Amino acid sequence: MLVYRVPGEPTRLRAGVWRKLKGLGAVYVQTSAAALPASPAAERALRSLRNEILEMGGSGLLLASDVVAGEPELVGVFNAARDDEYEEIVDRCEDFVRQVQKEYDADHFTYAELEENDVDLAKLKGWFDKVRSRDVLGAAGVGHAEEALARCEQALEDYASHVYSRETEG
């Protein structure tokens, strides 16, 4: 657990700390008190962030702790945070499939569009991999996100087949 205080100004310092903690998958148990499941990687990351906070003129304590009471609730908070991230991925996957469908509707089957969609799918997969790596407590939303990514892959594969068939026709 990292308990910290950052200078009030400039506000970008506070926002930067929040972004880094969110990127690590930390959850807030109180204002300016963020927790991660214990691991050597989590400790290294929080030690590094604590040093950054000290360099910006703030203060921070890095604590190792065991949950004496309320562990199911804390696990629930971690899993809810991951489920929110998985749901965002599902939403973006739905956007991706709609975008591919627009290419069909516009009868637009080009290598440039295929490449652009391939890059977008790679970004979605990378995002999923990051969330999955933070999901050390087994959030339920992982399956839904995996299914959504599979739909994206199938949509792109079908689109690619159309692009390739258009090439051979031309």
Secondary structure as the mmCIF struct_conf table of DSSP 4:
data_model
#
loop_
_struct_conf.conf_type_id
_struct_conf.id
_struct_conf.beg_label_comp_id
_struct_conf.beg_label_asym_id
_struct_conf.beg_label_seq_id
_struct_conf.end_label_comp_id
_struct_conf.end_label_asym_id
_struct_conf.end_label_seq_id
STRN STRN1 LEU A 2 ARG A 5
BEND BEND1 GLY A 8 PRO A 10
HELX_RH_AL_P HELX_RH_AL_P1 THR A 11 LEU A 24
TURN_TY1_P TURN_TY1_P1 GLY A 25 GLY A 25
STRN STRN2 VAL A 27 GLN A 30
TURN_TY1_P TURN_TY1_P2 THR A 31 SER A 32
STRN STRN3 ALA A 33 ALA A 35
HELX_RH_AL_P HELX_RH_AL_P2 PRO A 40 GLU A 55
TURN_TY1_P TURN_TY1_P3 MET A 56 GLY A 57
STRN STRN4 SER A 59 LEU A 62
BEND BEND2 VAL A 68 ALA A 69
HELX_RH_AL_P HELX_RH_AL_P3 GLU A 71 ASP A 105
TURN_TY1_P TURN_TY1_P4 ALA A 106 ASP A 107
HELX_RH_AL_P HELX_RH_AL_P4 TYR A 111 ARG A 134
BEND BEND3 LEU A 137 LEU A 137
TURN_TY1_P TURN_TY1_P5 ALA A 140 GLY A 141
HELX_RH_AL_P HELX_RH_AL_P5 VAL A 142 GLU A 169
#
